[in-house]
């Protein structure tokens, strides 16, 4: 429980700091994720809940190069995701990923 409170606090701190940027094409983004897993067998009686946080840092292109205009000014960068399930079988998951959004 304490870990979740610290992560949610980090989310609010990170999203508040994202407005104090000096770089015009650099951005940060923080998201809160939640949901339920879908039961895939009739024997599955417990459907776990999932809670998670996601933080991204990226660059918004401005169309200075031909490929940027061709791909409609994409954003690209790195992200970090934490996902916690309320069952000990699945436990907590971490992911570091690259992204490109058009």
N, C-alpha and C positions, 0 to 999 in steps of 0.2 A: 504494500500500500504506500509506503514511504517513497519507493522508487517512482510510482506513478505520480505522486504529488510533485516530486522534483522535476520530472519530465514535463508536466503541465506548466510548472513555473518557468522552466526553460523556454517553452513554447511562447508564453506571453512576453518574456524578456526579449527573446529573439525577434518576435514580430514588432515589438516597440522600437528596437534598435535599427530595424530595416529602413526606417524613414530618415535616418541620419547618414545619408550617403553623399559622398563627394564625387563619385564617378557617374557620369551621365548614362552609360550603357551597362553598368553592373547593377544587378538587383538580387534581393534575397526574398525568399518566400517560405512561410511556415504553414503547415496544415495539420489538422487533427483528424484522425481516421477512426471510425468505429463501425461495427457490423456484426453479423452472425454468420456462422458457417451453415451450409446447407447439408442436411442429413443425406448420406448417399446409400445407406442400407436401412432396411426395416428394423434391424436389431439395434440401431443407434438410438438410444433413449436420451442422451444428453447432447445438446447442441451448444457448443462453446461460443461465448462472446469474444470479440476481438477489439482491443483498443490500441491506438497507435499514434505516433507523431512522425512528421516528415519535414525535413528542412532542406531547402535547395538554395544554391548560389549559382548565378548564371550571368550570361551576357546577352543583351538584346542587340541584334544587328541593326544597322542603320541604312543598309542598301548602298554602301560604299563600294562593294565588289559585285560582280555580275552574278555570282552564285547566290548571294543574299537576296537579290531581287527575284531571281528565278524561283527560289524557295519561299517567297512571300515574307521576308524579314523574320527568319526563325530566331528562337531563343535556344541557347544551349548552355550546358553546364554540368555540375555534379550535385547529387542529392544523397541524403542519408535518411533511412527509414527505420523506425523501431516499431515492432508490433508485439503485443502481449495478449496471449490467450488465457482464459481463466480455467485452464486445465493443465495438469502437470505433464500430460502426454505431449502436448504441443509446445508448452512453455513460451519463451520469448524468442523473437527473431529479429535480426539486424540485417540491413542491406545497404550497400554503398553502390550507387549506380550513376551512370552518365545518361543525359537525356538531350533530345533535340525536339522542340515543339514548333510547329509552323503556325 
